[in-house]
Amino acid sequence: MPEEQAPHAASEPDVADTTAPTPPEGGEKTTFTKAEVEKLMADRLARETRQREKAIADGVQAQLARQITEMTTTLRSRLVHAEAEALALAAGVRAEDVGSVLKLADITGALLDDAGEPDRAALRASIDAVLTAHPFFRVGAPHGFGGEYAGGDNAAVSLDRQLTESLQRGDTLTYLALQNRKYQIGG
């Protein structure tokens, strides 16, 4: 009867028979101890963990940069809008018409200078252009409702006629502002 062989692992506890991906020049097999394999695996795991942590940190940093940019843009927009409101009120626009005047003035393109201040001259020019074209937004100007007011060309134009003309021109913002004015007055 053939002899029973003892398990091979019991005689060599710390040796694993692992072949390297590219054998050395002699074509010999390379063997690693269990401790060497564990060290190689731990090194690789640590390297991959560092790479993942760096990728996550880069992603978080990019997300924070986007959020900061969005918040900065929002704050700048609010600053420009607040400055435009102040300039409109200083130019004599009725408080209830400031929003309409700013929409007609299209302040979205107003820029900030190097000191972070809005371009007041550009804002003022836009507001003045709206008030020249639509003087009924000024404090003390006749409403044009139930009567007439002096238009930009000194012709008396009723509010209803202005509504009709703005609709014919396709000037939706002016039409809505006039319609709002008529509604506020009770027309």
Number of C-alpha atoms within 10 A of each C-alpha: 3 4 5 6 6 8 8 8 10 8 9 10 10 12 15 16 11 12 12 12 7 9 11 10 6 6 8 10 13 14 14 16 15 14 12 14 15 12 12 12 12 12 12 12 12 12 12 12 12 12 12 12 12 12 12 12 12 12 12 12 12 12 12 12 12 12 12 12 12 12 12 12 12 12 12 18 19 12 16 24 19 13 18 27 20 13 19 25 16 11 15 15 25 18 13 11 18 21 17 20 28 19 15 19 19 14 18 11 10 19 17 15 10 7 6 11 13 21 15 17 11 15 25 18 12 21 26 18 15 20 21 14 14 17 20 23 25 21 15 11 14 14 21 21 16 12 11 16 19 16 17 14 8 8 10 13 17 18 22 17 12 18 19 13 14 17 15 11 10 11 13 13 15 23 19 15 19 23 17 15 21 18 10 10 11 8 12
